[in-house]
Amino acid sequence: MTPAPVDHDERRSRLTEVLLAVVADGGLEAATIRTVADRAGVSIGTVQHYFKTKDEMLAHAYRTVGKELGDRAEQRAEGASSWKEAIRAILLELLPLDDRRAAGYRVSVAFAARATWNAELGAELRKDLAELQAIFVDMLTQAGVPHPEREATTLLALNAGLAEPLIYGDGSPEPVVEALDAYLDRLFLNVQDV
């Protein structure tokens, strides 16, 4: 009897879901090929067919989370009626304000930690950060905000700092969103935002 054909895209997608759940639940240390295989109900060899190493698994998880986050942020920003609203929408999408975004944030933190000692992963992270910075610089420039490069750097740093109380504090989103809004109000105070 001939075995049923394998849908490789579907299997890779399923393994990615399992991998993201493992990293979100237990951190990078928990994300082993064996753990992913056990949770997915497949053999270690099956996982290794799609991901040869732990770094390859983590890079794939990071790219998947990054693409999903980028797609959602872009969609939210496109629906905004001003540059300030568009920037706010992107920044809110980057914050771990719910379980889905918190899981993505944990994957990103695990990837960033690994990228500190891995040149290839570090280059990918720097490229992504540079792209995000460039998006903010462009938006701030078009909005007429003075010193857009400096302010884009500040926005990224502020958002990273605002994520910490959500993950390591009591998780209450209200003060975090209030702090973000207060900064954006000051940033756009004397700007004709259209």
N, C-alpha and C positions, 0 to 999 in steps of 0.2 A: 504494500500500500504506500502510495506517495504522500509524504507529509504536506500539509497545507503550506502554501507560500507565505513567507514572512514579510510583513509590511515594515520595512526598516525605518521609515520615517515615524510611523506610529510607535514602534518599539523604542526608538531613541527619545521620542517625546515622553513616553511613559517613564523611562529611566531618568530623564531630566526632572520630571515631577517628583519622583522618589528622592532623587539627589537633593533637590531644593528643600524638601520636607526634612531630610536628614540634617542638612546644614542648619536650617532654621530651628530645629528641635535641639540639636546637640553640638552645634558648632562644627568647625572644620575638622577637629580631632575625630569626630564621629563619622565623618564622610570618608569611609574606606570603600574599596571596591567590594569587599566581602559584605559590608553592611548594606550597601545599595543592592547587591544581588539578593541578600536575604529578604530585605523589605519588598523587593519587586517580585520575589518568587521565581527567580531565574538563577542560572549557574554563574559562577564567577567568570567563566569563559565568555558568556554572553555579554556581560558588562564590559569585559576587556575588548570585545570585538568593536564596541563603540567608543570606549575611553581606555586608552592604553595605560595611562597613569593618573594618579590623584590630581596632579596639576592640570592635566587635560580635562578631567571631570570638572574641576573648579572653574577653569576658564570658560567651559561651555555653560555652566550654571550662571556665571557672571554675565556672559554675553546674552543669555536668555533673559535674565532679570533686567539687564540694561535696555534691551530692545523693548520689552514690555513696558518698562517705566518710560522710556522715550516716546513710545507710541501714545501712551496715556497722557503724558505731559503735553505733547504736541497737540493732541485733540482738545485738551482743556484750554490751552493757550489760544488756539484758533477760535474758540467760542468767546473769548474775552472782548470787552468793548474798549479797552485802553491798554497801553503798554504796562502800566502799573498792575492792572488785573491779570495780564498775560504772565508777567514775571511772578506774581503771587501764585498763580495756578501751577506754574512749574515748580516753584519752591515747595508748595504744599504737597505736590506729588512726590517730591524727594524725601519728605519727612515720614517717619514710621507712625502714622496717625491711626492705623488700623492693622489688623492681623496680616493682611496681604502685604501691605507696605513694610510692616515690621519684619516679615520673613525675607523680603527682598533686601532690606537694609542689612540684616544679619549676613546674608550671602555676600553683599558688597563689602562689609567689614572684614569678613573672613578672607575674601579675595585680596583686599588691600593689605591685610597683615601678611599674607603669603607673598604678595608682590614686593614687599619691602626687601626680601632676600632673593627674589627670583627676577633676573633682568628682563626676561621675555614678558612675564606678567606685569612687571613694573612699567615697561614701555607701553603696554596696552592701557594700563590705568592712566598714565600721563597723557596719552592721546585722547582718551575719553574726557578727562578733566579739561584739557585744552579746548576741546570742541564745545563743552558746556560753557566754559569761560567766554569763548568767542560768540556764542549765541547770546549770552547776557550782555557782552560789550555792544553787539549790534543792536539789541533791543534798547539798551540805555542810551546809545548814541541817537537812535531814531526818536527816542522820547525827549531828547534834549537835556539829559542829565549831565551835569559837569563831571569831568574825570571818570568817564565810563569804565576804563580799565581798572582803576582803583576800586570803584564801586562794585564791579563784577567780582573782583577778588573778595571783597567784604561780604557780598551776598553768599558766596560759596562757603566762606568761613563761618558766617552767622548760621547758615542752615546746618552745617555739620555740628556746630555747638548746640543748636536747638534740638537736635536729634537725641542728644545724650539724656536729658531728663525723661524723654519718652521711653527710652530703652532701659536706663539704669535708675531712674527716679520712680515717682509714683505713677508715671504713664499718663498723667492728666494733660489732655491736649489744649485746654483753654488758655493757660498762661503762655504756652509756647506760641500758639497762633496769635495771641494778643501782642507778644513781643515782636513777632514777625511783622504784624500789621503796623505797630508803632514805628518800627524802623522804616518800612516802606512809606508811611505817611511823612516822615521827616525827609526821606530821600526825594520824594516827589513834591515837597511843600511848595517850591517856587518854580515848578515845571508845568508848562502847558501841555498836559498829557492828552494826546489825541490818537 
